[in-house]
Amino acid sequence: MPRSNQRTLKKSAECVGIGLHSGRPVSMRLNPAPAGHGIVFARLDQGGRRVYARAVNVVRTSFATTLSENGCSISTTEHLMSALYALEIDNVLVELDGAEVPILDGSAAPFIYLIHEAGIFELGAARPRLVLEKPLSVSEQGGRITASPAPSFSVDYSINFDHPLVGSQNFRGSISCKSYLSEIATARTFCFLRDVEALRRQGLALGGCLENAIVVGDDGILNDSLRFEDEFVRHKVLDLIGDLALLGMLFVGHVRAERAGHRLHTRLVQEILARPDAWRFEGSTEVAAHHIPSRPAMVAGGSQTASL
């Protein structure tokens, strides 16, 4: 069962890596935060300017989720957000000296390790829950996501890429801390070798390599091996969870995604928050007020893409 109280870290923990898209080195420190604080990114290279991890701050979704607030941006937030959501961490101050969360090995596993290294501390405040009561859906360019009422959080995710080594894959299951750690956390981001040069001409994937992404060539996987036979769709579930974490609350419902990506993930979050008639709220109304948008958010990006 999900925990009823909000949680944070016992102490700070830090790591150093590179940005997947920028290719630049970045240091990151996770710090404890009080109840009601939420997940907040602080850019130390910009005087500590802050970006709150909430759906209204999504500005770009091309091959990563980028948040921006008052002219300050932070990108590739989804893997860290996924790990925090899975371990039921509600309040953290994330300090970085760059514009992108480090990619590390391309999965959420290093962030899980970092959180465990810091330790988890339970706070004396109720954890907010958003319980879906009516179905909602968003779609575009052949992709679709539907959220419907369910007793717990579960996912049914399908992908279909025109490549014999990926093709059609489906993941279906309940999402809990235990299932996430065993079935989702270690699944890595991926790209197709045929797309790499085009991505780099766009200033993307400049830090990508075989140590932090699965690279799919015409005749085989360039990495030594896959961690799961269906690692590709499992990573899409990882991304979905990280983007749903922008609700700022525990989500109770079933999500079915077909040929989706960050744009549709975040559009679903925005649709949910814009439709308070479709769900009931349990917990701190103060936390809810931070996340329900006062203005429509505009995001750029496509539908199904490789995960980079």
C-alpha positions in Angstrom: 0.0 0.0 0.0 1.2 3.6 -0.7 2.5 5.5 2.3 0.1 8.0 3.8 2.7 10.6 4.9 5.0 12.8 2.8 8.7 11.9 2.6 12.0 13.6 2.0 15.7 12.6 2.3 17.6 12.1 5.6 20.7 13.9 4.2 22.1 15.2 1.0 23.6 13.1 -1.7 25.4 14.1 -4.9 26.7 12.9 -8.2 28.6 14.1 -11.2 27.8 13.3 -14.8 27.1 14.7 -18.2 24.0 16.0 -19.9 22.7 13.6 -22.5 21.8 16.4 -25.0 24.2 19.2 -24.0 27.2 16.9 -23.6 28.3 19.2 -20.8 29.5 18.1 -17.3 27.1 18.7 -14.5 27.1 18.2 -10.7 23.9 17.5 -8.9 23.0 17.4 -5.2 19.7 16.1 -3.7 18.8 17.8 -0.5 16.1 17.3 2.2 13.1 19.6 2.1 10.1 20.2 4.4 6.6 19.0 3.9 4.7 20.9 1.1 8.0 21.9 -0.6 7.6 19.6 -3.6 10.4 18.8 -6.0 12.3 22.0 -6.9 15.3 22.4 -9.1 17.9 25.1 -8.3 20.4 26.3 -10.8 23.6 27.1 -8.8 25.2 28.5 -12.0 22.4 31.1 -12.1 22.5 32.3 -8.6 20.2 29.6 -7.2 17.3 30.5 -9.5 14.5 27.9 -9.0 12.2 25.9 -11.3 9.3 24.0 -9.7 8.6 20.5 -11.0 5.0 21.0 -12.1 3.1 20.6 -15.3 2.5 24.3 -15.9 6.3 24.8 -16.3 6.7 22.3 -19.2 8.0 24.2 -22.2 9.6 21.5 -24.4 9.2 17.8 -24.9 11.5 16.9 -27.9 13.4 13.8 -26.8 13.3 15.0 -23.1 11.1 17.0 -20.7 12.2 20.5 -20.2 10.9 22.8 -17.4 11.2 26.6 -17.3 10.2 29.3 -14.9 11.0 33.0 -14.9 13.6 32.5 -17.7 15.4 29.6 -15.9 15.3 26.1 -17.5 16.2 22.6 -16.6 16.0 19.7 -19.0 15.9 15.9 -19.1 14.1 15.8 -15.8 12.1 12.6 -16.4 14.5 9.9 -15.1 15.1 11.6 -11.8 11.4 12.5 -11.4 10.6 8.8 -12.1 12.9 7.5 -9.4 11.6 10.1 -6.9 8.0 9.1 -7.6 8.7 5.4 -7.4 10.3 5.7 -4.0 7.5 8.0 -2.8 9.8 11.0 -2.2 7.6 14.2 -2.2 10.0 16.9 -1.2 13.5 17.5 -2.5 15.7 20.5 -3.4 17.7 19.4 -6.5 20.8 21.7 -6.9 22.6 21.6 -10.2 25.4 23.7 -11.7 24.1 23.3 -15.3 20.9 23.2 -17.4 20.4 19.4 -17.6 20.0 16.6 -15.1 23.0 14.2 -15.7 22.1 11.1 -17.7 24.4 8.7 -15.8 23.7 5.2 -17.3 20.5 6.2 -19.1 18.1 4.6 -16.6 16.6 5.5 -13.2 18.8 3.0 -11.3 21.7 5.4 -10.4 19.1 7.9 -9.0 17.5 5.1 -7.0 21.0 4.4 -5.6 21.6 8.1 -4.8 18.2 8.3 -2.9 19.0 5.2 -0.9 22.5 6.6 -0.1 20.8 9.7 1.3 18.2 7.7 3.2 14.5 8.4 3.4 12.8 10.4 6.1 9.0 10.4 6.8 7.4 13.8 7.5 4.4 14.5 9.7 2.1 15.6 6.9 -0.4 13.8 4.8 0.7 12.8 1.3 -1.5 14.2 -1.4 -3.4 11.8 -3.7 -5.3 12.4 -6.9 -7.9 9.7 -7.5 -9.3 9.6 -11.0 -13.1 9.3 -11.2 -13.8 9.9 -14.9 -11.8 8.8 -18.0 -9.7 11.3 -19.9 -7.7 11.0 -23.1 -5.3 13.0 -25.3 -4.2 12.1 -28.8 -2.2 13.3 -31.8 -0.2 12.1 -34.8 -1.2 8.4 -34.3 -0.4 8.4 -30.6 -3.0 8.2 -27.8 -3.1 8.1 -24.0 -6.2 7.3 -21.9 -6.5 7.5 -18.2 -9.4 5.8 -16.5 -10.5 5.1 -12.9 -8.8 2.2 -11.1 -8.1 1.2 -7.5 -4.3 1.7 -7.9 -1.8 3.0 -10.3 -1.3 0.7 -13.3 0.0 1.1 -16.8 -0.6 -0.5 -20.2 2.0 0.9 -22.7 2.4 -0.1 -26.4 5.1 0.9 -28.8 5.5 0.1 -32.5 8.7 1.1 -34.3 9.6 0.4 -37.9 12.7 -1.6 -37.0 13.0 -5.4 -36.7 15.0 -5.2 -33.5 12.3 -3.2 -31.7 9.0 -3.6 -33.5 5.9 -3.9 -31.4 6.3 -4.2 -27.6 3.8 -4.0 -24.8 4.1 -3.6 -21.0 1.2 -4.1 -18.7 1.3 -4.1 -14.9 0.6 -2.4 -11.6 3.2 0.2 -10.6 4.5 0.0 -7.0 7.9 0.6 -5.5 8.6 -3.1 -5.6 7.6 -3.6 -9.2 9.3 -0.5 -10.3 12.7 -1.6 -8.8 12.5 -5.0 -10.4 10.8 -4.3 -13.7 11.4 -0.6 -14.7 14.2 1.2 -12.9 17.1 -0.3 -14.9 15.6 0.1 -18.4 17.8 2.5 -20.4 16.9 5.2 -22.9 17.5 4.3 -26.5 18.0 5.8 -30.0 18.5 4.5 -33.6 21.9 4.9 -35.1 20.3 6.2 -38.3 19.0 9.2 -36.4 22.1 10.2 -34.4 23.6 12.6 -36.9 20.3 14.4 -37.4 19.9 14.7 -33.7 23.3 16.2 -33.3 22.7 18.7 -36.0 19.8 19.8 -33.9 22.1 20.1 -30.8 20.7 17.0 -29.3 22.3 13.8 -28.0 25.7 15.5 -27.8 26.5 13.5 -24.7 25.1 10.2 -25.8 27.2 7.1 -25.9 27.0 3.4 -25.4 27.5 3.9 -21.7 24.3 5.9 -21.3 22.0 4.7 -24.1 21.0 1.7 -26.1 22.0 2.4 -29.7 20.0 0.4 -32.3 21.9 -0.1 -35.5 20.6 -1.5 -38.8 21.9 -5.0 -38.1 22.0 -5.2 -34.3 22.2 -3.6 -30.9 25.6 -1.8 -30.6 25.7 -2.3 -26.8 26.8 -5.7 -25.4 23.3 -6.8 -24.4 19.8 -5.7 -23.3 18.8 -5.7 -19.7 15.3 -6.9 -20.7 14.1 -8.4 -23.9 11.6 -5.6 -24.1 13.8 -2.9 -22.5 12.5 -0.3 -25.0 8.9 -0.3 -23.9 10.0 -0.6 -20.2 12.0 2.6 -20.6 8.9 4.3 -22.1 7.0 3.3 -18.9 9.9 4.8 -16.9 9.5 8.1 -18.8 5.8 8.1 -18.4 6.1 7.8 -14.6 8.6 10.6 -14.5 6.3 12.9 -16.5 3.2 11.9 -14.4 5.2 12.9 -11.4 4.6 16.5 -12.5 1.2 16.1 -11.0 2.9 16.7 -7.7 0.7 14.0 -6.2 0.2 10.3 -6.0 -1.8 9.2 -9.0 -4.5 6.6 -8.6 -5.8 5.3 -11.9 -5.0 3.3 -15.0 -3.0 4.7 -17.9 -3.1 3.2 -21.4 -0.5 4.7 -23.8 -0.1 3.8 -27.5 2.8 5.2 -29.6 3.2 8.1 -27.1 6.1 10.2 -25.8 6.9 13.1 -23.5 4.6 15.5 -25.3 1.5 13.2 -24.8 2.6 12.3 -21.3 2.7 15.9 -20.2 -0.4 16.8 -22.2 -2.2 14.1 -20.2 -1.0 15.6 -16.9 -2.2 19.1 -18.0 -5.6 17.6 -19.1 -6.0 15.9 -15.7 -5.2 19.1 -13.8 -7.5 21.2 -16.0 -10.4 18.8 -15.3 -11.0 18.9 -11.5 -14.5 17.4 -12.2 -12.8 14.2 -13.3 -11.0 13.4 -10.0 -11.1 13.8 -6.3 -8.3 15.1 -4.1 -7.1 13.6 -0.9 -4.5 15.3 1.3 -3.0 18.8 1.6 -5.0 21.4 -0.5 -1.9 23.6 -0.2 0.1 21.1 -2.3 -2.7 20.8 -4.8 -2.8 24.6 -5.2 0.8 24.6 -6.3 0.1 22.3 -9.2 -3.3 23.2 -10.6 -2.4 25.5 -13.5 -3.6 29.1 -13.7 -2.7 29.3 -17.4 -2.5 26.8 -20.3 1.0 25.4 -20.8 2.4 25.2 -24.3 4.8 22.4 -25.2 6.7 21.6 -28.3 7.5 18.1 -29.5 6.1 15.1 -31.4 4.3 11.9 -30.6 6.1 8.5 -30.6 9.9 8.9 -30.8 12.9 7.0 -29.6 13.4 7.7 -26.0 16.3 10.1 -26.1 
